[in-house]
């Protein structure tokens, strides 16, 4: 008796290795170009920087060959390329601002990259199956809310640039909200898997939309009030938007009801208008958005104006790496690293960076479509949407599409907490994608009837 032989899909680890080599080569070329433009010589740390990137990326690549051989082959090279280019721009700003070796931010960013990659490696080694996270649904909720509230603790929390979103432990500062979004994504995925049937039940039809029942509106009201609390007490517009948008997007994916999107938009608009009427820092953000060149706006901050001027100076092709003046913009290495790249790489270069993000997000969403369990679908979709929403908020803020929110660009911006959270997202998406692309285990015939059925399928 013959049996059906299933062809296993290719792991694509060789493709990943080629893409990693290409990514590291692009980063080293950018590093060399920046140094030649600013100092006239090749950087003395060029080989060390390349070796460091190769070791970090190679460690993840080897781990994937051993622990997740069917993981997506594109996610790791894109994360490596974006993170590497971010370090290059931070180094360029260190040189442009004349920072001493002790003040330079690029070496600190490399240390945080090392910690972030180590975090991703721990996820890949320890978490054999992403479905194990579903057991900790409500624990993740407690951890996420605790991290969001941690900056309000008088001893730990500190106010930076008007936002109380940081905690300080001695010389180290950390933004717990970046890690909170991971915990909340796990909680949302686990909660919605359990309750999506109830949330999908039809209610009344209003203006062509089938609205949910009144008793099912509780979760979105709670998420709305929690996001407003973050906005009010921590003065953090970006985290508030990210938190609420993440929940609404995952709620829509779980229920496939557009009415949740409509309700979410109405609540967001209502909350934004009330916040604008009550809080001066929100009014300042709106003033900077609508009238950035007015005397009143310039008295508050010239950051948006200088960023727009920098991108205008770059034009289509940019001034060239190391040949612009991005350091004139405040916080050019964190909040405003996108205009820094826009000035020196131009519109085409900036579009290339955004295309990398688009591919990263698309691969994450494809992972959500391919994985077989509901929890994995929601978690992969939520993590991908979190990256997408954060990119939109940052780029939209610096280009005056929406008001500035203070979020950082994933992988590019300076900041340890952001880098740690985004490498954790990479680790989780790689683990889920391994389950999505892994072939199902063959079912052995257990009786004569099963064997006969298998033979019939083979003959057909």
Phi and psi in degrees as a GROMACS rama.xvg file:
@    title "Ramachandran Plot"
@    xaxis  label "Phi"
@    yaxis  label "Psi"
@TYPE xy
-96.535  155.814  UNK-2
-121.573  162.899  UNK-3
-79.1539  128.876  UNK-4
-101.968  120.7  UNK-5
-90.9067  132.359  UNK-6
-84.8892  120.652  UNK-7
-73.9063  140.858  UNK-8
-66.8547  155.375  UNK-9
-72.0175  144.285  UNK-10
-76.4839  -26.4287  UNK-11
66.4514  23.0892  UNK-12
-70.4286  -30.1805  UNK-13
-65.446  -40.1914  UNK-14
-61.352  -42.3163  UNK-15
-61.0616  -42.3972  UNK-16
-62.5601  -42.6441  UNK-17
-62.8954  -42.9866  UNK-18
-65.0686  -35.7165  UNK-19
-65.4273  -43.1745  UNK-20
-60.9958  -41.9596  UNK-21
-64.6556  -41.4685  UNK-22
-63.0065  -45.4317  UNK-23
-65.7128  -37.3534  UNK-24
-62.9261  -41.6493  UNK-25
-63.883  -41.7786  UNK-26
-63.6821  -44.6133  UNK-27
-66.2055  -36.4475  UNK-28
-63.612  -41.6118  UNK-29
-65.4707  -39.5086  UNK-30
-64.1853  -44.2698  UNK-31
-65.388  -42.524  UNK-32
-62.0188  -41.2952  UNK-33
-62.8307  -44.5709  UNK-34
-67.2106  -39.9169  UNK-35
-64.2614  -38.6396  UNK-36
-71.186  -32.0089  UNK-37
-94.0321  -35.867  UNK-38
-118.557  -13.9432  UNK-39
84.5505  1.4573  UNK-40
-135.7  164.653  UNK-41
-70.3366  146.33  UNK-42
-68.8335  136.469  UNK-43
-66.6621  -19.1874  UNK-44
-98.6468  17.0015  UNK-45
-60.764  -49.6096  UNK-46
-67.0058  -38.0761  UNK-47
-65.2568  -40.7481  UNK-48
-64.7119  -44.7295  UNK-49
-62.9769  -40.5383  UNK-50
-65.2985  -39.4457  UNK-51
-62.6757  -45.6726  UNK-52
-61.5377  -42.6319  UNK-53
-63.424  -39.8739  UNK-54
-66.5878  -45.944  UNK-55
-64.9711  -49.873  UNK-56
-66.2586  -37.8479  UNK-57
-65.2982  -33.8747  UNK-58
-63.8981  -42.8441  UNK-59
-67.2063  -40.4057  UNK-60
-61.7896  -44.9451  UNK-61
-65.274  -39.6104  UNK-62
-61.2677  -39.8596  UNK-63
-65.3952  -37.476  UNK-64
-63.6601  -32.0368  UNK-65
-89.7227  -36.6875  UNK-66
-115.862  -19.7112  UNK-67
-151.938  65.5272  UNK-68
-69.8101  -15.0856  UNK-69
-100.624  11.2708  UNK-70
-64.2275  157.401  UNK-71
-58.2385  130.72  UNK-72
-84.8276  -0.65877  UNK-73
-104.227  -28.1273  UNK-74
-61.0378  -48.6543  UNK-75
-63.5623  -46.9121  UNK-76
-60.2584  -38.578  UNK-77
-67.01  -44.1208  UNK-78
-62.179  -40.324  UNK-79
-64.1241  -43.7514  UNK-80
-64.7767  -46.7674  UNK-81
-64.8017  -44.2944  UNK-82
-64.6523  -41.2983  UNK-83
-63.6373  -43.5139  UNK-84
-65.3199  -34.7335  UNK-85
-61.8415  -42.5947  UNK-86
-64.0982  -38.4627  UNK-87
-61.0457  -45.6858  UNK-88
-67.0332  -37.4757  UNK-89
-64.6947  -39.7608  UNK-90
-63.4491  -40.7582  UNK-91
-61.9803  -38.7774  UNK-92
-71.2747  -33.3426  UNK-93
-58.3952  -45.9166  UNK-94
-67.4375  -44.1102  UNK-95
-64.3713  -32.7332  UNK-96
-92.0534  1.77393  UNK-97
67.0419  34.9052  UNK-98
-73.5386  141.839  UNK-99
-73.9078  164.093  UNK-100
-54.7243  -34.65  UNK-101
-72.2993  -23.6276  UNK-102
-94.8746  -11.4679  UNK-103
-62.4103  140.108  UNK-104
-94.5019  -23.2185  UNK-105
-60.9682  -45.8537  UNK-106
-60.9706  -36.256  UNK-107
-66.401  -36.6986  UNK-108
-66.1166  -35.4227  UNK-109
-65.0296  -37.9287  UNK-110
-63.6394  -41.9415  UNK-111
-67.7129  -33.3463  UNK-112
-63.5648  -40.7757  UNK-113
-60.2893  -43.9101  UNK-114
-66.4568  -41.5748  UNK-115
-62.6839  -44.6131  UNK-116
-64.0799  -39.5978  UNK-117
-61.3474  -38.334  UNK-118
-63.2697  -43.5042  UNK-119
-62.406  -38.6313  UNK-120
-64.9665  -40.218  UNK-121
-61.4673  -42.0362  UNK-122
-60.6125  -44.3122  UNK-123
-68.734  -33.5976  UNK-124
-81.5805  -40.699  UNK-125
-85.5728  -40.5485  UNK-126
-90.0703  92.9611  UNK-127
-72.8308  -29.8981  UNK-128
-140.98  122.913  UNK-129
-63.3046  -21.3269  UNK-130
-67.9273  -16.1754  UNK-131
-63.6371  -26.5357  UNK-132
-66.9189  -22.8396  UNK-133
-64.724  -23.5472  UNK-134
-66.1848  -23.3815  UNK-135
-105.547  33.5526  UNK-136
-57.0392  -54.007  UNK-137
-81.2196  -23.4894  UNK-138
-64.7089  -40.779  UNK-139
-63.3595  -36.251  UNK-140
-62.4374  -45.8059  UNK-141
-63.5652  -41.9149  UNK-142
-65.4874  -43.8965  UNK-143
-62.6745  -46.9769  UNK-144
-66.595  -36.6042  UNK-145
-62.8771  -41.7893  UNK-146
-65.8706  -38.4069  UNK-147
-64.4887  -35.2107  UNK-148
-87.3759  -11.3084  UNK-149
-57.9161  -39.3277  UNK-150
-64.0306  -14.9517  UNK-151
-81.3466  -10.695  UNK-152
-66.9999  125.759  UNK-153
-57.1994  -37.7976  UNK-154
-77.7065  -38.8083  UNK-155
-87.9162  -44.3487  UNK-156
-68.1727  145.846  UNK-157
-139.26  148.395  UNK-158
-95.6832  122.108  UNK-159
-125.873  117.086  UNK-160
55.7626  36.8031  UNK-161
87.5268  -7.63461  UNK-162
-110.064  131.084  UNK-163
-98.9973  73.6845  UNK-164
-124.979  8.6206  UNK-165
-116.709  150.018  UNK-166
-118.916  147.862  UNK-167
-124.676  127.799  UNK-168
-122.351  95.6302  UNK-169
65.1829  -126.949  UNK-170
-80.6298  -9.01752  UNK-171
-96.776  141.026  UNK-172
-123.809  149.458  UNK-173
-147.139  146.266  UNK-174
-108.237  96.138  UNK-175
-66.2524  -20.2  UNK-176
-61.2441  -27.9303  UNK-177
-65.4403  -39.5595  UNK-178
-76.844  -29.4824  UNK-179
-61.17  -33.7048  UNK-180
-65.3553  -28.9855  UNK-181
-69.1289  -47.0933  UNK-182
-62.1006  -40.7752  UNK-183
-69.5847  -33.3808  UNK-184
-64.2844  -40.6945  UNK-185
-63.2663  -43.7279  UNK-186
-63.8885  -47.0028  UNK-187
-59.3086  -43.6003  UNK-188
-63.3035  -46.76  UNK-189
-66.192  -40.3346  UNK-190
-67.6801  -44.2881  UNK-191
-71.3152  -29.4652  UNK-192
-63.1717  -37.2057  UNK-193
-77.1395  -29.9103  UNK-194
-116.052  4.38583  UNK-195
-65.6708  -28.7682  UNK-196
-63.5351  -43.7641  UNK-197
-68.1473  -38.7751  UNK-198
-71.8057  -17.7766  UNK-199
-89.7958  -7.00376  UNK-200
-63.7518  140.491  UNK-201
-73.8238  148.012  UNK-202
-123.136  -140.312  UNK-203
-82.544  150.868  UNK-204
-95.2563  122.791  UNK-205
-131.298  120.431  UNK-206
54.0788  39.4679  UNK-207
85.1835  -5.36056  UNK-208
-106.177  135.405  UNK-209
-87.9032  103.168  UNK-210
-80.4058  150.248  UNK-211
-71.461  166.699  UNK-212
-67.1523  151.555  UNK-213
-59.0299  -35.4277  UNK-214
-68.3806  -19.7271  UNK-215
-92.0126  -0.415751  UNK-216
-79.884  -8.43209  UNK-217
-55.2985  -48.8569  UNK-218
-59.525  -43.1577  UNK-219
-72.3646  -30.7965  UNK-220
-66.0722  -42.4933  UNK-221
-62.2405  -44.4285  UNK-222
-63.2988  -38.3793  UNK-223
-64.8351  -45.5429  UNK-224
-65.9607  -37.5713  UNK-225
-65.7466  -40.202  UNK-226
-66.4094  -36.5853  UNK-227
-65.97  -36.4438  UNK-228
-63.3176  -40.5985  UNK-229
-62.3792  -40.863  UNK-230
-65.3514  -40.875  UNK-231
-75.6437  -52.0773  UNK-232
-84.2591  -29.4834  UNK-233
-106.707  -4.87531  UNK-234
55.3452  36.4039  UNK-235
-112.439  92.4302  UNK-236
-66.9172  -37.7866  UNK-237
-66.293  -49.5862  UNK-238
-64.8602  -36.341  UNK-239
-60.7133  -45.8394  UNK-240
-65.8766  -42.5591  UNK-241
-65.1503  -43.2871  UNK-242
-62.4685  -49.8083  UNK-243
-70.7594  -41.9667  UNK-244
-62.4195  -37.6073  UNK-245
-62.729  -43.9811  UNK-246
-65.8409  -44.3122  UNK-247
-63.8933  -41.6346  UNK-248
-63.9226  -43.9739  UNK-249
-69.158  -32.4551  UNK-250
-64.4626  -40.2728  UNK-251
-66.2084  -42.651  UNK-252
-63.9842  -37.7575  UNK-253
-70.1449  -37.6544  UNK-254
-104.322  -20.7892  UNK-255
58.7267  34.7805  UNK-256
-115.998  118.693  UNK-257
-68.4956  -16.2633  UNK-258
-63.5821  -31.499  UNK-259
-65.2947  -36.4855  UNK-260
-63.4809  -43.5012  UNK-261
-62.802  -44.1857  UNK-262
-64.0948  -42.0729  UNK-263
-61.8287  -42.1637  UNK-264
-65.2003  -40.0162  UNK-265
-63.8319  -44.2742  UNK-266
-65.1185  -38.829  UNK-267
-64.2022  -45.5371  UNK-268
-63.9851  -41.2296  UNK-269
-64.7944  -44.691  UNK-270
-64.3701  -38.6332  UNK-271
-65.0658  -41.2488  UNK-272
-67.4455  -42.2429  UNK-273
-63.7592  -41.7236  UNK-274
-63.3439  -37.114  UNK-275
-64.701  -38.5211  UNK-276
-71.8764  -30.4182  UNK-277
-98.9437  -28.0394  UNK-278
-119.402  129.617  UNK-279
-67.4021  -34.1468  UNK-280
-69.3919  -29.3455  UNK-281
-70.9876  -39.8876  UNK-282
-61.7455  -37.5221  UNK-283
-64.7733  -40.9791  UNK-284
-62.3216  -42.0817  UNK-285
-66.5342  -39.3353  UNK-286
-61.9105  -44.2238  UNK-287
-63.933  -30.4011  UNK-288
-74.7497  -47.8303  UNK-289
-82.7447  -34.988  UNK-290
-134.302  65.7149  UNK-291
-67.3565  -21.4429  UNK-292
-101.572  5.73815  UNK-293
-75.0511  154.475  UNK-294
-58.3487  -36.2153  UNK-295
-65.3512  -40.5105  UNK-296
-69.2426  -42.1752  UNK-297
-66.3905  -27.3215  UNK-298
-69.1523  -25.2332  UNK-299
-84.4973  -51.4318  UNK-300
-164.227  142.992  UNK-301
-107.317  11.7442  UNK-302
-62.0741  -49.4297  UNK-303
-62.95  -42.2526  UNK-304
-61.5665  -48.1347  UNK-305
-65.7243  -35.3049  UNK-306
-65.2128  -40.7699  UNK-307
-65.0942  -41.4765  UNK-308
-63.1981  -39.1736  UNK-309
-64.4545  -44.8971  UNK-310
-66.5417  -35.3741  UNK-311
-64.7558  -37.3199  UNK-312
-66.8944  -29.5936  UNK-313
-71.8699  -31.2481  UNK-314
63.0946  -146.763  UNK-315
-78.2211  -39.3671  UNK-316
-109.623  -7.71425  UNK-317
83.6147  165.036  UNK-318
-81.3488  -15.1015  UNK-319
102.292  144.703  UNK-320
-61.1618  125.89  UNK-321
86.8915  -0.313959  UNK-322
-113.245  1.74171  UNK-323
-101.447  -162.366  UNK-324
-133.332  53.6724  UNK-325
-67.9301  -19.8866  UNK-326
-67.701  -12.671  UNK-327
-69.4245  -23.1038  UNK-328
-84.4924  130.074  UNK-329
-61.4704  141.968  UNK-330
55.7454  42.314  UNK-331
-68.0506  -22.4485  UNK-332
-90.3414  -6.9895  UNK-333
-122.81  -88.0139  UNK-334
-61.4646  -35.0278  UNK-335
-113.499  34.931  UNK-336
-73.8725  -23.7932  UNK-337
-65.3419  -48.7844  UNK-338
-61.135  -29.9474  UNK-339
-61.9494  -45.756  UNK-340
-68.5332  -37.3761  UNK-341
-61.601  -35.762  UNK-342
-70.8223  -42.5849  UNK-343
-93.7779  -21.2625  UNK-344
-107.232  -12.2829  UNK-345
77.8297  -178.239  UNK-346
-63.6672  -40.4744  UNK-347
-64.5634  -43.3097  UNK-348
-65.1892  -39.0836  UNK-349
-66.412  -39.4862  UNK-350
-63.5154  -35.2061  UNK-351
-63.7736  -40.7472  UNK-352
-64.6189  -43.3353  UNK-353
-65.6136  -31.8655  UNK-354
-65.0138  -36.5055  UNK-355
-61.4163  -43.4818  UNK-356
-62.7465  -40.4819  UNK-357
-62.6339  -41.0432  UNK-358
-66.5482  -41.4295  UNK-359
-58.8502  -46.6522  UNK-360
-66.0976  -40.6295  UNK-361
-62.4177  -40.2147  UNK-362
-67.6646  -35.3116  UNK-363
-65.9723  -43.2012  UNK-364
-66.4144  -36.1299  UNK-365
-63.5872  -36.8895  UNK-366
-60.659  -43.0507  UNK-367
-61.7698  -36.2109  UNK-368
-71.5571  -33.2761  UNK-369
-85.6623  -26.3151  UNK-370
-70.3152  150.202  UNK-371
-92.1075  -15.2967  UNK-372
-105.625  150.726  UNK-373
-64.8841  -37.6968  UNK-374
-63.3914  -44.8456  UNK-375
-64.176  -38.3376  UNK-376
-60.0037  -47.9577  UNK-377
-68.9309  -39.7547  UNK-378
-67.0182  -46.4259  UNK-379
-63.2883  -41.5092  UNK-380
-65.1739  -42.5005  UNK-381
-64.3135  -44.1606  UNK-382
-63.9978  -41.5211  UNK-383
-65.135  -41.888  UNK-384
-66.3596  -34.2381  UNK-385
-60.8596  -42.8046  UNK-386
-65.2269  -43.2338  UNK-387
-62.4012  -46.0826  UNK-388
-65.6579  -38.9851  UNK-389
-65.3367  -41.0511  UNK-390
-63.272  -43.2277  UNK-391
-63.0584  -43.6878  UNK-392
-63.9831  -41.9851  UNK-393
-68.8124  -52.7979  UNK-394
-66.029  -40.0088  UNK-395
-63.3344  -34.6659  UNK-396
-69.7809  -43.5295  UNK-397
-77.2397  -15.2062  UNK-398
-106.451  8.91213  UNK-399
67.9405  24.4419  UNK-400
-75.7017  -38.9292  UNK-401
-137.095  167.64  UNK-402
-64.9451  154.772  UNK-403
-64.615  143.119  UNK-404
-122.124  -18.5422  UNK-405
91.2649  6.72493  UNK-406
-75.3253  162.025  UNK-407
-104.328  152.611  UNK-408
-76.4114  124.997  UNK-409
-55.2344  132.418  UNK-410
73.5112  -31.1837  UNK-411
-86.4463  -45.8165  UNK-412
-71.4703  153.332  UNK-413
-72.9078  135.484  UNK-414
151.639  124.401  UNK-415
-71.4538  -42.4706  UNK-416
-64.4694  -40.7114  UNK-417
-64.4805  -43.0081  UNK-418
-66.4  -40.0536  UNK-419
-62.3741  -44.5781  UNK-420
-65.5802  -40.8066  UNK-421
-73.1237  -33.2061  UNK-422
-70.8054  -30.4422  UNK-423
-64.723  -38.2548  UNK-424
-61.6641  -41.2547  UNK-425
-60.1769  -45.7781  UNK-426
-61.2555  -42.5189  UNK-427
-67.0553  -42.6195  UNK-428
-65.5698  -37.369  UNK-429
-64.1929  -41.9441  UNK-430
-64.2302  -44.7245  UNK-431
-66.8257  -39.5933  UNK-432
-66.4984  -29.4824  UNK-433
-63.0492  -42.0544  UNK-434
-67.4019  -35.6248  UNK-435
-69.1347  -38.3695  UNK-436
-93.8743  -11.2608  UNK-437
-70.7524  133.396  UNK-438
-67.7144  144.229  UNK-439
-65.8145  149.991  UNK-440
-65.6269  136.43  UNK-441
-67.2619  143.071  UNK-442
-95.929  120.773  UNK-443
-78.3023  136.99  UNK-444
-59.7292  133.444  UNK-445
-106.296  -5.60161  UNK-446
-152.609  173.285  UNK-447
-62.7247  -36.4902  UNK-448
-64.3833  -44.017  UNK-449
-63.8993  -39.831  UNK-450
-65.3375  -40.4393  UNK-451
-65.2077  -39.9606  UNK-452
-64.7626  -39.2131  UNK-453
-63.3842  -38.8579  UNK-454
-68.5099  -37.7413  UNK-455
-62.5047  -43.7106  UNK-456
-61.7047  -39.7131  UNK-457
-64.5055  -42.4549  UNK-458
-67.1027  -33.5342  UNK-459
